[in-house]
């Protein structure tokens, strides 16, 4: 039986430099703890900027800056209703990516903790 990692190695899709720059920009958008925290709240559904400010304890300017960056990368979308702007996840692959990375970190963290306990 072929494992996922060995299957991925056999497919070797080579991206152009331009495509890699686009991928890198997407990863940069996900490389901030505050943006990841915002995304966690959006995983549970649409939220207003004000709700996200209260949940994250970040300023409105800070939350708006993070949301703008995420929107520019196509990760979230905005919807205006009256005076309020609501955000939601627009690219569902972000769920899978976050699950994959969080599970990997969890396994690694568990392994590191076992090593410290054994000493």
Secondary structure, DSSP 8 states (H G I E B T S, - for coil): ---HHHHHHHH-----HHHHHHHHHHHHHT--HHHHHHHHHHHTS-EEHHHHHHHHT--HHHHHHHHHHHHHTTSEEEEEETTEEEEEE--THHHHHHHHHHHHHHHHHHHHHHHHHH-
